[in-house]
Amino acid sequence: MMKKYILTFIALATLWSCQTDEQYQNHNQDPKNPTDVGDDFLFTSSVKNLQDQLASPNVNFNIFRFISQYWTATTYLDEPNYNLNNRGIPDNHWSQLYRTVIFNIQDAKERVQNNEYISEGEINARTAQLELIEIYTWQILVDTFGNIPYSDALQARENTLPKYDDAQEIYNDLISRVRAIDFGDSQGYSSADVIYGGDMSKWELFANSIQLRLGMRIADFNPSLSQEVTEEAYSNGVFSSNSDNAILAYEANPPNTNPLWEDLVQSGRSDYVTANTIVDIMNNLEDPRRTAYFDDNLNSGDYIGGTYGASNSFQNFTHVGEAFREPTHPGILMDYAEVAFLLSDAALNGYSVGSSAQEHYEQGITASILYWGGTQSEADSYLSQDDVSYNGSEQQLGTQFWIAMYDNPFQGWNAWRTYDAPEFNLPDDTGNEVPLRYTYPIDEQNLNEGNYNEASEAIGGDEQQTRIFWDVD
């Protein structure tokens, strides 16, 4: 029974890679003949599937915009009250990342190594691009669940009951892998590259910035390794402006629209309003990004967030900003604002990363304001406020980091878990505590019971309040 389940899982992984349409891919592939899918098609599909999963507000897939308290619900209250299991949210998140990203990348790596029509240099460059997206995805899985199947995860035919690896050891391996990435001097994916359009210099900056993210995530857990990895990443070159952002450009027509549009517009539903958590904080700071983050649907110039975790009338509270309702709204994998805040934290810890903690902090805020259509004058005015002007506290850094991650909600959750800032509301309906992790999928409990039990015990219990190893405070 287990073998049948795993083999079906692999088959679905291959079939899924054929669901991105040919206009988006610029490849004419037959979705009924997955054996003919090229590595370039699988690469594009993997990137899009990854970004779709992180951007989607669909409560069947993830609730990061709820957990980060950027949005709340109007009617269905289970998810903003942190009931993850009614809809199988952990199962779907797990499955999407393993099945439609990591399995596809592994398939693409095998295919590119056997691609006799490209040079060895191009093979290496493509492999490096695939490797970076895989590392990115593994980090998301660890940051979501803790210990996960890693070394055995891609051996389904040989090992139908994969063991769980220690999250700390996985991080150490991911750090080693990202440090080893070498794009060489050749061209990698170009037309299939929906992030940078084949600009390999940007991919190098992206890789170094992911190394920075990995390094700073363990700053409280392993300061010496964190400093070494972070300073190396900075020295090699990380994002330095919004022009470096790792952005996926969506298209105007299905199936390649931003998932936000699918749930906010195409569905015709009215399920979400902005949460009072972020609205109140940004109102208090007179934050210029409010005009982008929020809609002026109340026609009063006021922004009023729905009570987090309560039943909220769609008509009476502030809606999501107009930009987020466009089908072509870009998806953010990583941006300069995130990099600048990570560097600010690094400098605050005494790492050698060029500028001071204050300078990086101000650059992060400015980059975010400019990205969302604000002006330098607005950024300068905002930074001059008493509550925004740099004071060297982690509370302030964490709050501003969290505000800037509004459209990258998984990283918003990470910022909150790292800095315990800002102060979140307890959901009105239940008062449940904010999750510190997702619990493991029900399928794992049923189909991989022995390894599940061992992993659960190793992390201190399969509970939403069990901390990820790097969340030491």
Contacts in CASP RR format, 6 or more apart in sequence:
PFRMAT RR
TARGET T0000
AUTHOR 0000-0000-0000
METHOD contacts of the structure
MODEL  1
MMKKYILTFIALATLWSCQTDEQYQNHNQDPKNPTDVGDDFLFTSSVKNL
QDQLASPNVNFNIFRFISQYWTATTYLDEPNYNLNNRGIPDNHWSQLYRT
VIFNIQDAKERVQNNEYISEGEINARTAQLELIEIYTWQILVDTFGNIPY
SDALQARENTLPKYDDAQEIYNDLISRVRAIDFGDSQGYSSADVIYGGDM
SKWELFANSIQLRLGMRIADFNPSLSQEVTEEAYSNGVFSSNSDNAILAY
EANPPNTNPLWEDLVQSGRSDYVTANTIVDIMNNLEDPRRTAYFDDNLNS
GDYIGGTYGASNSFQNFTHVGEAFREPTHPGILMDYAEVAFLLSDAALNG
YSVGSSAQEHYEQGITASILYWGGTQSEADSYLSQDDVSYNGSEQQLGTQ
FWIAMYDNPFQGWNAWRTYDAPEFNLPDDTGNEVPLRYTYPIDEQNLNEG
NYNEASEAIGGDEQQTRIFWDVD
2 160 0 8 1.000
2 161 0 8 1.000
2 447 0 8 1.000
2 448 0 8 1.000
3 160 0 8 1.000
5 160 0 8 1.000
5 447 0 8 1.000
6 156 0 8 1.000
6 157 0 8 1.000
6 160 0 8 1.000
7 156 0 8 1.000
7 157 0 8 1.000
9 99 0 8 1.000
9 156 0 8 1.000
10 103 0 8 1.000
10 156 0 8 1.000
10 157 0 8 1.000
12 99 0 8 1.000
13 98 0 8 1.000
13 99 0 8 1.000
13 100 0 8 1.000
13 103 0 8 1.000
13 104 0 8 1.000
13 107 0 8 1.000
14 34 0 8 1.000
14 37 0 8 1.000
14 103 0 8 1.000
14 104 0 8 1.000
14 107 0 8 1.000
15 31 0 8 1.000
15 34 0 8 1.000
16 45 0 8 1.000
16 49 0 8 1.000
16 99 0 8 1.000
16 100 0 8 1.000
16 104 0 8 1.000
17 34 0 8 1.000
17 37 0 8 1.000
17 41 0 8 1.000
17 42 0 8 1.000
17 45 0 8 1.000
17 46 0 8 1.000
17 100 0 8 1.000
17 104 0 8 1.000
17 107 0 8 1.000
18 29 0 8 1.000
18 30 0 8 1.000
18 31 0 8 1.000
18 34 0 8 1.000
18 37 0 8 1.000
18 41 0 8 1.000
18 45 0 8 1.000
19 31 0 8 1.000
19 45 0 8 1.000
19 255 0 8 1.000
20 41 0 8 1.000
20 44 0 8 1.000
20 45 0 8 1.000
20 48 0 8 1.000
20 255 0 8 1.000
20 256 0 8 1.000
21 255 0 8 1.000
21 256 0 8 1.000
22 28 0 8 1.000
22 29 0 8 1.000
23 251 0 8 1.000
23 256 0 8 1.000
24 44 0 8 1.000
24 48 0 8 1.000
24 194 0 8 1.000
24 251 0 8 1.000
24 255 0 8 1.000
24 256 0 8 1.000
25 40 0 8 1.000
25 41 0 8 1.000
25 44 0 8 1.000
25 45 0 8 1.000
25 192 0 8 1.000
26 191 0 8 1.000
26 192 0 8 1.000
27 38 0 8 1.000
27 40 0 8 1.000
27 41 0 8 1.000
27 192 0 8 1.000
29 36 0 8 1.000
29 37 0 8 1.000
29 38 0 8 1.000
29 41 0 8 1.000
30 36 0 8 1.000
37 107 0 8 1.000
37 111 0 8 1.000
38 108 0 8 1.000
38 111 0 8 1.000
39 107 0 8 1.000
39 108 0 8 1.000
39 109 0 8 1.000
39 111 0 8 1.000
39 112 0 8 1.000
39 115 0 8 1.000
39 126 0 8 1.000
39 130 0 8 1.000
40 126 0 8 1.000
40 189 0 8 1.000
40 191 0 8 1.000
40 192 0 8 1.000
41 192 0 8 1.000
42 104 0 8 1.000
42 105 0 8 1.000
42 107 0 8 1.000
42 108 0 8 1.000
42 111 0 8 1.000
43 105 0 8 1.000
43 108 0 8 1.000
43 126 0 8 1.000
43 129 0 8 1.000
43 130 0 8 1.000
43 133 0 8 1.000
43 189 0 8 1.000
43 192 0 8 1.000
43 193 0 8 1.000
44 189 0 8 1.000
44 192 0 8 1.000
44 193 0 8 1.000
44 194 0 8 1.000
45 100 0 8 1.000
45 104 0 8 1.000
46 100 0 8 1.000
46 101 0 8 1.000
46 104 0 8 1.000
46 105 0 8 1.000
46 108 0 8 1.000
46 130 0 8 1.000
46 133 0 8 1.000
47 133 0 8 1.000
47 194 0 8 1.000
47 195 0 8 1.000
47 248 0 8 1.000
48 194 0 8 1.000
48 248 0 8 1.000
48 256 0 8 1.000
49 96 0 8 1.000
49 100 0 8 1.000
49 101 0 8 1.000
49 104 0 8 1.000
50 97 0 8 1.000
50 101 0 8 1.000
50 133 0 8 1.000
50 136 0 8 1.000
50 137 0 8 1.000
50 333 0 8 1.000
51 248 0 8 1.000
51 331 0 8 1.000
51 333 0 8 1.000
52 259 0 8 1.000
53 61 0 8 1.000
53 62 0 8 1.000
53 93 0 8 1.000
53 96 0 8 1.000
53 97 0 8 1.000
53 100 0 8 1.000
53 101 0 8 1.000
54 62 0 8 1.000
54 64 0 8 1.000
54 140 0 8 1.000
54 333 0 8 1.000
54 408 0 8 1.000
54 409 0 8 1.000
54 410 0 8 1.000
55 258 0 8 1.000
55 259 0 8 1.000
55 260 0 8 1.000
55 331 0 8 1.000
55 407 0 8 1.000
56 62 0 8 1.000
56 259 0 8 1.000
56 260 0 8 1.000
56 262 0 8 1.000
56 263 0 8 1.000
57 65 0 8 1.000
57 71 0 8 1.000
57 259 0 8 1.000
57 260 0 8 1.000
57 263 0 8 1.000
57 264 0 8 1.000
57 272 0 8 1.000
58 259 0 8 1.000
58 262 0 8 1.000
58 263 0 8 1.000
59 66 0 8 1.000
59 76 0 8 1.000
59 79 0 8 1.000
59 87 0 8 1.000
59 89 0 8 1.000
60 87 0 8 1.000
60 88 0 8 1.000
60 89 0 8 1.000
60 92 0 8 1.000
61 89 0 8 1.000
61 92 0 8 1.000
61 93 0 8 1.000
61 96 0 8 1.000
62 89 0 8 1.000
62 92 0 8 1.000
62 93 0 8 1.000
62 410 0 8 1.000
63 79 0 8 1.000
63 80 0 8 1.000
63 82 0 8 1.000
63 84 0 8 1.000
63 89 0 8 1.000
64 409 0 8 1.000
64 410 0 8 1.000
64 412 0 8 1.000
64 413 0 8 1.000
65 71 0 8 1.000
65 272 0 8 1.000
65 409 0 8 1.000
66 72 0 8 1.000
66 73 0 8 1.000
66 79 0 8 1.000
66 80 0 8 1.000
66 82 0 8 1.000
67 82 0 8 1.000
67 409 0 8 1.000
67 413 0 8 1.000
67 434 0 8 1.000
67 435 0 8 1.000
68 402 0 8 1.000
68 405 0 8 1.000
68 409 0 8 1.000
68 410 0 8 1.000
68 412 0 8 1.000
68 413 0 8 1.000
68 416 0 8 1.000
69 275 0 8 1.000
69 277 0 8 1.000
69 278 0 8 1.000
69 308 0 8 1.000
69 424 0 8 1.000
69 425 0 8 1.000
69 434 0 8 1.000
70 274 0 8 1.000
70 275 0 8 1.000
70 277 0 8 1.000
70 278 0 8 1.000
70 406 0 8 1.000
70 409 0 8 1.000
71 272 0 8 1.000
71 273 0 8 1.000
71 274 0 8 1.000
71 275 0 8 1.000
71 320 0 8 1.000
72 80 0 8 1.000
72 272 0 8 1.000
72 273 0 8 1.000
72 274 0 8 1.000
72 275 0 8 1.000
72 276 0 8 1.000
72 305 0 8 1.000
72 306 0 8 1.000
72 307 0 8 1.000
72 308 0 8 1.000
72 309 0 8 1.000
72 310 0 8 1.000
72 312 0 8 1.000
73 79 0 8 1.000
73 80 0 8 1.000
73 271 0 8 1.000
73 272 0 8 1.000
73 273 0 8 1.000
73 309 0 8 1.000
73 311 0 8 1.000
73 312 0 8 1.000
74 270 0 8 1.000
74 271 0 8 1.000
74 272 0 8 1.000
74 273 0 8 1.000
74 311 0 8 1.000
74 312 0 8 1.000
74 313 0 8 1.000
74 314 0 8 1.000
75 271 0 8 1.000
75 311 0 8 1.000
76 271 0 8 1.000
77 309 0 8 1.000
77 310 0 8 1.000
77 311 0 8 1.000
77 427 0 8 1.000
77 429 0 8 1.000
78 86 0 8 1.000
78 87 0 8 1.000
79 87 0 8 1.000
79 89 0 8 1.000
80 308 0 8 1.000
80 309 0 8 1.000
80 427 0 8 1.000
80 429 0 8 1.000
81 309 0 8 1.000
81 427 0 8 1.000
81 429 0 8 1.000
81 430 0 8 1.000
81 431 0 8 1.000
81 432 0 8 1.000
82 427 0 8 1.000
82 430 0 8 1.000
82 432 0 8 1.000
82 433 0 8 1.000
82 434 0 8 1.000
82 435 0 8 1.000
82 464 0 8 1.000
84 90 0 8 1.000
84 435 0 8 1.000
84 438 0 8 1.000
84 439 0 8 1.000
84 464 0 8 1.000
85 439 0 8 1.000
85 442 0 8 1.000
88 441 0 8 1.000
88 442 0 8 1.000
89 438 0 8 1.000
90 145 0 8 1.000
90 438 0 8 1.000
90 439 0 8 1.000
90 440 0 8 1.000
90 441 0 8 1.000
90 442 0 8 1.000
91 441 0 8 1.000
91 442 0 8 1.000
91 443 0 8 1.000
93 144 0 8 1.000
93 438 0 8 1.000
94 141 0 8 1.000
94 145 0 8 1.000
94 440 0 8 1.000
94 441 0 8 1.000
94 444 0 8 1.000
95 441 0 8 1.000
97 137 0 8 1.000
97 140 0 8 1.000
97 141 0 8 1.000
98 141 0 8 1.000
98 153 0 8 1.000
101 133 0 8 1.000
101 134 0 8 1.000
101 137 0 8 1.000
102 134 0 8 1.000
102 137 0 8 1.000
102 138 0 8 1.000
102 153 0 8 1.000
102 154 0 8 1.000
103 154 0 8 1.000
105 130 0 8 1.000
105 133 0 8 1.000
105 134 0 8 1.000
105 137 0 8 1.000
106 134 0 8 1.000
106 154 0 8 1.000
108 130 0 8 1.000
109 127 0 8 1.000
109 130 0 8 1.000
109 131 0 8 1.000
112 118 0 8 1.000
112 123 0 8 1.000
112 126 0 8 1.000
112 127 0 8 1.000
112 130 0 8 1.000
113 123 0 8 1.000
113 127 0 8 1.000
115 123 0 8 1.000
118 126 0 8 1.000
119 186 0 8 1.000
121 184 0 8 1.000
121 185 0 8 1.000
121 186 0 8 1.000
122 186 0 8 1.000
122 187 0 8 1.000
122 188 0 8 1.000
124 182 0 8 1.000
124 183 0 8 1.000
124 184 0 8 1.000
124 186 0 8 1.000
125 183 0 8 1.000
125 184 0 8 1.000
125 186 0 8 1.000
125 187 0 8 1.000
125 188 0 8 1.000
125 200 0 8 1.000
126 188 0 8 1.000
126 189 0 8 1.000
128 181 0 8 1.000
128 182 0 8 1.000
128 183 0 8 1.000
128 184 0 8 1.000
128 188 0 8 1.000
128 203 0 8 1.000
128 207 0 8 1.000
129 183 0 8 1.000
129 188 0 8 1.000
129 189 0 8 1.000
129 193 0 8 1.000
129 203 0 8 1.000
131 177 0 8 1.000
131 181 0 8 1.000
132 178 0 8 1.000
132 181 0 8 1.000
132 203 0 8 1.000
132 206 0 8 1.000
132 207 0 8 1.000
132 210 0 8 1.000
135 174 0 8 1.000
135 177 0 8 1.000
135 178 0 8 1.000
135 210 0 8 1.000
136 210 0 8 1.000
136 333 0 8 1.000
138 150 0 8 1.000
138 170 0 8 1.000
138 174 0 8 1.000
139 171 0 8 1.000
139 174 0 8 1.000
139 210 0 8 1.000
139 213 0 8 1.000
139 214 0 8 1.000
139 217 0 8 1.000
140 410 0 8 1.000
141 148 0 8 1.000
142 148 0 8 1.000
142 167 0 8 1.000
142 170 0 8 1.000
142 171 0 8 1.000
142 174 0 8 1.000
142 468 0 8 1.000
143 217 0 8 1.000
143 410 0 8 1.000
143 414 0 8 1.000
143 468 0 8 1.000
144 437 0 8 1.000
144 438 0 8 1.000
145 437 0 8 1.000
145 438 0 8 1.000
145 440 0 8 1.000
146 167 0 8 1.000
146 437 0 8 1.000
146 459 0 8 1.000
146 468 0 8 1.000
146 469 0 8 1.000
147 164 0 8 1.000
147 165 0 8 1.000
147 166 0 8 1.000
147 167 0 8 1.000
147 170 0 8 1.000
147 455 0 8 1.000
147 458 0 8 1.000
147 459 0 8 1.000
148 164 0 8 1.000
148 165 0 8 1.000
148 167 0 8 1.000
148 170 0 8 1.000
148 455 0 8 1.000
149 162 0 8 1.000
149 163 0 8 1.000
149 164 0 8 1.000
149 165 0 8 1.000
149 448 0 8 1.000
149 451 0 8 1.000
150 164 0 8 1.000
150 165 0 8 1.000
150 170 0 8 1.000
150 173 0 8 1.000
151 163 0 8 1.000
151 165 0 8 1.000
152 159 0 8 1.000
152 162 0 8 1.000
152 163 0 8 1.000
152 165 0 8 1.000
153 162 0 8 1.000
155 162 0 8 1.000
156 162 0 8 1.000
161 448 0 8 1.000
161 450 0 8 1.000
161 451 0 8 1.000
162 448 0 8 1.000
162 451 0 8 1.000
163 451 0 8 1.000
163 454 0 8 1.000
164 451 0 8 1.000
164 452 0 8 1.000
164 454 0 8 1.000
164 455 0 8 1.000
164 458 0 8 1.000
166 458 0 8 1.000
167 459 0 8 1.000
167 468 0 8 1.000
167 469 0 8 1.000
168 221 0 8 1.000
168 469 0 8 1.000
171 214 0 8 1.000
171 217 0 8 1.000
171 218 0 8 1.000
171 469 0 8 1.000
171 470 0 8 1.000
172 225 0 8 1.000
174 214 0 8 1.000
175 211 0 8 1.000
175 214 0 8 1.000
175 215 0 8 1.000
175 225 0 8 1.000
175 229 0 8 1.000
178 207 0 8 1.000
178 210 0 8 1.000
178 211 0 8 1.000
178 214 0 8 1.000
179 211 0 8 1.000
179 229 0 8 1.000
179 232 0 8 1.000
181 207 0 8 1.000
183 200 0 8 1.000
183 203 0 8 1.000
183 204 0 8 1.000
183 207 0 8 1.000
184 200 0 8 1.000
186 200 0 8 1.000
187 198 0 8 1.000
187 200 0 8 1.000
188 198 0 8 1.000
188 200 0 8 1.000
189 197 0 8 1.000
189 198 0 8 1.000
190 197 0 8 1.000
190 198 0 8 1.000
191 197 0 8 1.000
193 199 0 8 1.000
194 248 0 8 1.000
194 249 0 8 1.000
195 202 0 8 1.000
195 206 0 8 1.000
195 246 0 8 1.000
195 247 0 8 1.000
195 248 0 8 1.000
195 333 0 8 1.000
196 202 0 8 1.000
196 203 0 8 1.000
196 206 0 8 1.000
196 246 0 8 1.000
202 244 0 8 1.000
202 246 0 8 1.000
204 236 0 8 1.000
204 237 0 8 1.000
205 237 0 8 1.000
205 238 0 8 1.000
205 239 0 8 1.000
205 240 0 8 1.000
205 244 0 8 1.000
206 239 0 8 1.000
206 244 0 8 1.000
206 246 0 8 1.000
206 334 0 8 1.000
208 233 0 8 1.000
208 234 0 8 1.000
208 236 0 8 1.000
208 237 0 8 1.000
208 238 0 8 1.000
209 233 0 8 1.000
209 238 0 8 1.000
209 239 0 8 1.000
209 244 0 8 1.000
209 246 0 8 1.000
209 334 0 8 1.000
209 339 0 8 1.000
210 334 0 8 1.000
211 229 0 8 1.000
211 230 0 8 1.000
211 232 0 8 1.000
211 233 0 8 1.000
211 236 0 8 1.000
212 229 0 8 1.000
212 230 0 8 1.000
212 233 0 8 1.000
212 234 0 8 1.000
212 238 0 8 1.000
212 339 0 8 1.000
212 342 0 8 1.000
212 343 0 8 1.000
212 346 0 8 1.000
213 334 0 8 1.000
213 338 0 8 1.000
213 342 0 8 1.000
214 229 0 8 1.000
215 225 0 8 1.000
215 226 0 8 1.000
215 229 0 8 1.000
215 230 0 8 1.000
215 233 0 8 1.000
216 226 0 8 1.000
216 230 0 8 1.000
216 342 0 8 1.000
216 345 0 8 1.000
216 346 0 8 1.000
217 414 0 8 1.000
217 418 0 8 1.000
217 470 0 8 1.000
218 225 0 8 1.000
218 226 0 8 1.000
218 470 0 8 1.000
219 226 0 8 1.000
219 230 0 8 1.000
219 345 0 8 1.000
219 346 0 8 1.000
219 349 0 8 1.000
220 418 0 8 1.000
220 470 0 8 1.000
220 472 0 8 1.000
220 473 0 8 1.000
221 469 0 8 1.000
221 470 0 8 1.000
221 472 0 8 1.000
223 349 0 8 1.000
226 349 0 8 1.000
226 351 0 8 1.000
227 346 0 8 1.000
227 349 0 8 1.000
227 350 0 8 1.000
227 351 0 8 1.000
230 342 0 8 1.000
230 346 0 8 1.000
230 351 0 8 1.000
230 353 0 8 1.000
231 346 0 8 1.000
231 351 0 8 1.000
231 352 0 8 1.000
231 353 0 8 1.000
234 343 0 8 1.000
234 346 0 8 1.000
234 351 0 8 1.000
234 352 0 8 1.000
234 353 0 8 1.000
234 354 0 8 1.000
238 339 0 8 1.000
238 343 0 8 1.000
239 245 0 8 1.000
239 334 0 8 1.000
239 335 0 8 1.000
239 336 0 8 1.000
239 339 0 8 1.000
240 336 0 8 1.000
241 336 0 8 1.000
241 367 0 8 1.000
242 335 0 8 1.000
242 336 0 8 1.000
242 367 0 8 1.000
242 370 0 8 1.000
242 371 0 8 1.000
244 336 0 8 1.000
245 332 0 8 1.000
245 334 0 8 1.000
245 335 0 8 1.000
245 336 0 8 1.000
245 371 0 8 1.000
246 332 0 8 1.000
246 333 0 8 1.000
246 334 0 8 1.000
246 335 0 8 1.000
247 330 0 8 1.000
247 331 0 8 1.000
247 332 0 8 1.000
247 333 0 8 1.000
247 335 0 8 1.000
248 330 0 8 1.000
248 331 0 8 1.000
248 333 0 8 1.000
249 328 0 8 1.000
249 330 0 8 1.000
250 256 0 8 1.000
250 257 0 8 1.000
250 258 0 8 1.000
250 261 0 8 1.000
250 327 0 8 1.000
250 328 0 8 1.000
250 329 0 8 1.000
250 330 0 8 1.000
250 331 0 8 1.000
251 257 0 8 1.000
251 327 0 8 1.000
251 328 0 8 1.000
252 327 0 8 1.000
252 328 0 8 1.000
253 327 0 8 1.000
254 262 0 8 1.000
254 266 0 8 1.000
254 327 0 8 1.000
257 266 0 8 1.000
257 327 0 8 1.000
257 328 0 8 1.000
258 326 0 8 1.000
258 327 0 8 1.000
258 328 0 8 1.000
258 329 0 8 1.000
258 330 0 8 1.000
258 331 0 8 1.000
260 320 0 8 1.000
260 324 0 8 1.000
260 325 0 8 1.000
260 329 0 8 1.000
261 325 0 8 1.000
261 326 0 8 1.000
261 327 0 8 1.000
261 329 0 8 1.000
263 269 0 8 1.000
263 271 0 8 1.000
263 272 0 8 1.000
264 272 0 8 1.000
264 320 0 8 1.000
264 324 0 8 1.000
264 325 0 8 1.000
265 325 0 8 1.000
265 327 0 8 1.000
270 314 0 8 1.000
272 319 0 8 1.000
272 320 0 8 1.000
273 305 0 8 1.000
273 306 0 8 1.000
273 312 0 8 1.000
273 314 0 8 1.000
273 317 0 8 1.000
273 318 0 8 1.000
273 319 0 8 1.000
273 320 0 8 1.000
274 293 0 8 1.000
274 294 0 8 1.000
274 303 0 8 1.000
274 305 0 8 1.000
274 306 0 8 1.000
274 317 0 8 1.000
274 318 0 8 1.000
274 319 0 8 1.000
274 320 0 8 1.000
275 305 0 8 1.000
275 306 0 8 1.000
275 308 0 8 1.000
275 425 0 8 1.000
276 304 0 8 1.000
276 305 0 8 1.000
276 306 0 8 1.000
276 307 0 8 1.000
276 308 0 8 1.000
276 425 0 8 1.000
277 308 0 8 1.000
277 422 0 8 1.000
277 424 0 8 1.000
277 425 0 8 1.000
278 293 0 8 1.000
278 403 0 8 1.000
278 406 0 8 1.000
279 290 0 8 1.000
279 294 0 8 1.000
279 303 0 8 1.000
279 304 0 8 1.000
279 305 0 8 1.000
279 306 0 8 1.000
279 318 0 8 1.000
280 305 0 8 1.000
281 287 0 8 1.000
281 399 0 8 1.000
281 403 0 8 1.000
281 422 0 8 1.000
282 289 0 8 1.000
282 290 0 8 1.000
282 293 0 8 1.000
282 303 0 8 1.000
282 403 0 8 1.000
283 290 0 8 1.000
283 303 0 8 1.000
284 387 0 8 1.000
285 382 0 8 1.000
285 385 0 8 1.000
285 387 0 8 1.000
285 388 0 8 1.000
286 382 0 8 1.000
286 385 0 8 1.000
287 382 0 8 1.000
287 403 0 8 1.000
288 369 0 8 1.000
288 374 0 8 1.000
288 378 0 8 1.000
288 379 0 8 1.000
288 381 0 8 1.000
288 382 0 8 1.000
289 368 0 8 1.000
289 369 0 8 1.000
289 372 0 8 1.000
289 374 0 8 1.000
289 403 0 8 1.000
289 406 0 8 1.000
290 303 0 8 1.000
292 321 0 8 1.000
292 323 0 8 1.000
292 372 0 8 1.000
292 373 0 8 1.000
292 374 0 8 1.000
293 320 0 8 1.000
293 321 0 8 1.000
293 372 0 8 1.000
293 406 0 8 1.000
294 303 0 8 1.000
294 318 0 8 1.000
294 319 0 8 1.000
294 320 0 8 1.000
294 321 0 8 1.000
295 318 0 8 1.000
295 319 0 8 1.000
295 320 0 8 1.000
295 321 0 8 1.000
295 322 0 8 1.000
296 303 0 8 1.000
297 318 0 8 1.000
297 319 0 8 1.000
298 304 0 8 1.000
298 316 0 8 1.000
298 317 0 8 1.000
298 318 0 8 1.000
303 318 0 8 1.000
304 316 0 8 1.000
304 317 0 8 1.000
304 318 0 8 1.000
305 312 0 8 1.000
305 317 0 8 1.000
305 318 0 8 1.000
306 312 0 8 1.000
306 317 0 8 1.000
306 318 0 8 1.000
307 428 0 8 1.000
308 424 0 8 1.000
308 425 0 8 1.000
308 427 0 8 1.000
308 428 0 8 1.000
309 425 0 8 1.000
309 427 0 8 1.000
309 428 0 8 1.000
309 429 0 8 1.000
309 430 0 8 1.000
310 427 0 8 1.000
310 428 0 8 1.000
310 429 0 8 1.000
311 429 0 8 1.000
323 329 0 8 1.000
324 407 0 8 1.000
331 407 0 8 1.000
332 407 0 8 1.000
332 408 0 8 1.000
333 408 0 8 1.000
334 408 0 8 1.000
335 367 0 8 1.000
335 368 0 8 1.000
335 371 0 8 1.000
335 408 0 8 1.000
336 363 0 8 1.000
336 364 0 8 1.000
336 367 0 8 1.000
336 371 0 8 1.000
337 364 0 8 1.000
337 365 0 8 1.000
337 367 0 8 1.000
337 368 0 8 1.000
337 371 0 8 1.000
337 404 0 8 1.000
337 405 0 8 1.000
338 401 0 8 1.000
338 404 0 8 1.000
338 405 0 8 1.000
338 408 0 8 1.000
338 411 0 8 1.000
340 360 0 8 1.000
340 361 0 8 1.000
340 363 0 8 1.000
340 364 0 8 1.000
340 367 0 8 1.000
341 360 0 8 1.000
341 361 0 8 1.000
341 364 0 8 1.000
341 397 0 8 1.000
341 398 0 8 1.000
341 400 0 8 1.000
341 401 0 8 1.000
341 404 0 8 1.000
341 415 0 8 1.000
343 353 0 8 1.000
343 354 0 8 1.000
343 355 0 8 1.000
343 360 0 8 1.000
344 357 0 8 1.000
344 358 0 8 1.000
344 360 0 8 1.000
344 361 0 8 1.000
344 364 0 8 1.000
344 397 0 8 1.000
345 357 0 8 1.000
345 394 0 8 1.000
345 397 0 8 1.000
346 353 0 8 1.000
346 360 0 8 1.000
347 353 0 8 1.000
347 354 0 8 1.000
347 355 0 8 1.000
347 356 0 8 1.000
347 357 0 8 1.000
347 360 0 8 1.000
348 357 0 8 1.000
348 392 0 8 1.000
348 394 0 8 1.000
348 397 0 8 1.000
353 360 0 8 1.000
355 363 0 8 1.000
357 390 0 8 1.000
357 392 0 8 1.000
357 397 0 8 1.000
358 390 0 8 1.000
358 392 0 8 1.000
361 390 0 8 1.000
361 392 0 8 1.000
361 397 0 8 1.000
361 400 0 8 1.000
362 383 0 8 1.000
362 390 0 8 1.000
364 400 0 8 1.000
364 404 0 8 1.000
365 379 0 8 1.000
365 382 0 8 1.000
365 383 0 8 1.000
365 388 0 8 1.000
365 400 0 8 1.000
365 404 0 8 1.000
366 376 0 8 1.000
366 379 0 8 1.000
366 383 0 8 1.000
367 404 0 8 1.000
368 403 0 8 1.000
368 404 0 8 1.000
369 375 0 8 1.000
369 378 0 8 1.000
369 379 0 8 1.000
369 382 0 8 1.000
370 376 0 8 1.000
370 379 0 8 1.000
382 388 0 8 1.000
383 389 0 8 1.000
383 390 0 8 1.000
387 396 0 8 1.000
388 396 0 8 1.000
388 400 0 8 1.000
390 396 0 8 1.000
394 419 0 8 1.000
394 421 0 8 1.000
395 419 0 8 1.000
395 421 0 8 1.000
395 422 0 8 1.000
396 421 0 8 1.000
397 419 0 8 1.000
397 421 0 8 1.000
398 415 0 8 1.000
398 416 0 8 1.000
398 418 0 8 1.000
398 419 0 8 1.000
398 421 0 8 1.000
398 422 0 8 1.000
399 419 0 8 1.000
399 421 0 8 1.000
399 422 0 8 1.000
401 412 0 8 1.000
401 415 0 8 1.000
401 419 0 8 1.000
402 412 0 8 1.000
402 415 0 8 1.000
402 416 0 8 1.000
402 419 0 8 1.000
402 421 0 8 1.000
402 422 0 8 1.000
405 411 0 8 1.000
405 412 0 8 1.000
405 415 0 8 1.000
416 422 0 8 1.000
416 424 0 8 1.000
416 434 0 8 1.000
417 436 0 8 1.000
417 468 0 8 1.000
417 471 0 8 1.000
418 471 0 8 1.000
420 473 0 8 1.000
424 434 0 8 1.000
426 432 0 8 1.000
426 433 0 8 1.000
426 434 0 8 1.000
433 464 0 8 1.000
433 465 0 8 1.000
435 464 0 8 1.000
435 465 0 8 1.000
436 464 0 8 1.000
436 465 0 8 1.000
436 466 0 8 1.000
436 467 0 8 1.000
436 468 0 8 1.000
436 471 0 8 1.000
437 464 0 8 1.000
437 466 0 8 1.000
437 467 0 8 1.000
437 468 0 8 1.000
438 464 0 8 1.000
439 462 0 8 1.000
439 463 0 8 1.000
439 464 0 8 1.000
440 452 0 8 1.000
440 455 0 8 1.000
440 456 0 8 1.000
440 462 0 8 1.000
444 451 0 8 1.000
444 452 0 8 1.000
445 452 0 8 1.000
452 462 0 8 1.000
455 462 0 8 1.000
456 462 0 8 1.000
459 466 0 8 1.000
460 466 0 8 1.000
END
